[in-house]
């Protein structure tokens, strides 16, 4: 199980309802997410919708959604969706995810949230919907977001051999 940071397709990463001065990169990028002064924060209300595309299909074992220094603004209800890159706020709120999680205080402090591997295989896009936060405050804060799992099997099409033409 490894951090899938290098599998993220950064050019198409999207977070809806993020404050411009506290974007998704603050919580997701290596180095940024370890800096206590940098974090992701929601803008007009407590909800966030994060679409994380991967450069190849991955298997996800667990996620970390940490908000240690701002526990009242930590996410409470979170839904995870697999391969739903166009889902919007209302559909995410009304639809069951592959995982619907009520974060425990330990998970909000950085303990990994285990996922059922059978539901998180061949993931090309992981969508995280944050419905509300612990203190029912105006905005939600995520200091660290990490996706843990393994990269999918990739192969080079040019290396495929036609075994029917081999002598044998």
C-alpha positions as CSV (number, residue, x, y, z in Angstrom):
1,X,0.0,0.0,0.0
2,X,1.5,3.3,-1.2
3,X,0.5,6.9,-1.5
4,X,-0.9,7.3,-5.0
5,X,0.3,10.9,-5.3
6,X,2.4,10.1,-8.4
7,X,-0.6,8.5,-10.1
8,X,-2.7,11.7,-10.0
9,X,-3.4,13.4,-13.2
10,X,-2.8,17.0,-11.9
11,X,-4.0,18.8,-15.1
12,X,-7.6,17.6,-14.7
13,X,-7.8,17.6,-10.9
14,X,-10.9,19.6,-9.8
15,X,-12.3,20.8,-6.5
16,X,-15.7,22.6,-6.5
17,X,-16.5,25.2,-3.8
18,X,-12.9,25.7,-2.8
19,X,-11.7,29.1,-1.5
20,X,-9.3,30.6,-4.1
21,X,-6.6,31.2,-1.4
22,X,-7.0,27.7,0.1
23,X,-7.1,25.3,-3.0
24,X,-7.1,21.5,-3.2
25,X,-3.3,21.4,-3.9
26,X,-2.7,22.6,-0.4
27,X,-4.1,19.4,1.0
28,X,-3.1,17.0,-1.7
29,X,0.5,17.9,-2.8
30,X,3.5,16.5,-1.1
31,X,5.2,19.2,1.0
32,X,2.1,21.4,1.0
33,X,0.0,19.0,3.0
34,X,2.7,18.7,5.7
35,X,2.7,22.5,6.2
36,X,0.2,23.4,8.9
37,X,-0.4,26.8,7.4
38,X,-1.7,25.4,4.1
39,X,-5.0,23.7,3.8
40,X,-8.1,23.2,1.6
41,X,-11.1,25.2,2.7
42,X,-14.7,25.3,1.3
43,X,-16.0,28.7,0.2
44,X,-19.7,29.5,0.2
45,X,-20.8,26.6,2.5
46,X,-19.4,23.5,4.2
47,X,-19.6,21.2,1.2
48,X,-16.7,20.2,-1.1
49,X,-16.7,18.1,-4.2
50,X,-13.3,16.8,-5.2
51,X,-12.6,14.9,-8.5
52,X,-9.2,13.2,-8.4
53,X,-8.3,11.6,-11.8
54,X,-5.5,9.1,-12.1
55,X,-3.1,8.6,-15.0
56,X,-3.9,4.9,-15.0
57,X,-6.4,2.7,-13.1
58,X,-5.5,2.2,-9.4
59,X,-6.7,0.1,-6.5
60,X,-7.5,2.1,-3.4
61,X,-7.2,0.5,0.1
62,X,-7.8,3.6,2.2
63,X,-7.9,7.4,2.3
64,X,-6.7,10.0,4.8
65,X,-8.8,13.1,5.3
66,X,-7.1,15.0,8.1
67,X,-8.1,18.2,9.9
68,X,-6.1,18.1,13.1
69,X,-5.7,21.7,14.0
70,X,-9.3,22.8,13.1
71,X,-11.4,19.9,14.6
72,X,-14.7,21.9,14.5
73,X,-14.2,22.4,10.7
74,X,-13.2,18.8,10.1
75,X,-15.3,16.9,7.6
76,X,-18.0,14.7,9.2
77,X,-20.1,13.0,6.5
78,X,-18.1,12.0,3.4
79,X,-19.1,10.0,0.3
80,X,-16.6,8.4,-2.1
81,X,-17.6,7.7,-5.7
82,X,-15.7,5.6,-8.2
83,X,-15.4,6.7,-11.9
84,X,-18.1,9.4,-11.7
85,X,-16.1,12.5,-13.0
86,X,-19.2,14.6,-13.8
87,X,-21.3,14.1,-10.6
88,X,-22.5,17.3,-9.2
89,X,-23.4,18.5,-5.7
90,X,-27.1,17.6,-5.7
91,X,-26.6,14.2,-7.3
92,X,-23.7,13.4,-4.8
93,X,-26.0,14.4,-1.9
94,X,-28.9,12.2,-3.2
95,X,-26.9,9.1,-4.3
96,X,-25.2,6.5,-2.2
97,X,-21.4,6.3,-2.8
98,X,-19.2,3.2,-3.0
99,X,-18.4,4.3,0.6
100,X,-20.4,6.5,2.9
101,X,-18.4,7.4,5.9
102,X,-19.0,9.3,9.2
103,X,-15.5,10.3,10.2
104,X,-14.4,9.4,13.7
105,X,-12.3,11.9,15.7
106,X,-9.3,9.6,15.1
107,X,-9.9,9.6,11.4
108,X,-10.2,13.4,11.3
109,X,-6.9,13.5,13.1
110,X,-5.2,11.5,10.3
111,X,-6.0,7.8,10.9
112,X,-6.6,6.1,7.5
113,X,-10.2,5.3,6.6
114,X,-10.3,1.7,5.4
115,X,-12.2,1.0,2.2
116,X,-13.6,-2.3,0.8
117,X,-11.1,-3.1,-1.9
118,X,-13.7,-4.9,-4.0
119,X,-15.5,-1.6,-4.5
120,X,-12.3,0.4,-5.2
121,X,-10.5,-1.5,-8.0
122,X,-9.8,-0.1,-11.5
123,X,-10.4,3.5,-10.3
124,X,-9.7,6.1,-12.9
125,X,-11.4,8.9,-11.0
126,X,-12.1,9.1,-7.3
127,X,-14.7,11.7,-6.3
128,X,-14.9,12.8,-2.7
129,X,-18.1,14.6,-1.5
130,X,-17.9,16.3,1.8
131,X,-21.5,16.8,2.9
132,X,-20.9,18.6,6.3
133,X,-18.5,19.2,9.1
134,X,-18.2,18.4,12.8
135,X,-19.2,21.7,14.2
136,X,-21.8,22.7,11.5
137,X,-19.6,25.7,10.8
138,X,-19.7,27.8,7.7
139,X,-16.6,26.2,6.1
140,X,-14.9,22.9,6.0
141,X,-11.1,22.5,6.3
142,X,-8.9,19.6,5.1
143,X,-5.2,19.8,6.0
144,X,-4.1,16.6,4.4
145,X,-5.7,14.3,1.8
146,X,-3.9,11.1,0.8
147,X,-5.1,8.2,-1.3
148,X,-3.4,4.9,-0.4
149,X,-3.4,1.8,-2.6
150,X,-1.6,0.4,-5.5
151,X,-1.1,1.4,-9.2
152,X,-2.9,-0.7,-11.7
153,X,-1.1,-3.0,-14.0
154,X,0.2,-1.1,-17.0
155,X,1.7,-2.5,-20.2
156,X,3.3,-1.2,-23.3
157,X,1.3,-2.2,-26.4
158,X,4.5,-2.2,-28.5
159,X,5.9,-5.0,-26.4
160,X,3.0,-7.4,-27.2
161,X,4.3,-10.3,-29.3
162,X,2.2,-12.3,-31.8
163,X,2.9,-15.8,-30.5
164,X,1.0,-17.4,-33.4
165,X,3.8,-16.5,-35.8
166,X,6.6,-18.1,-33.7
167,X,8.1,-21.4,-34.7
168,X,7.7,-24.1,-32.1
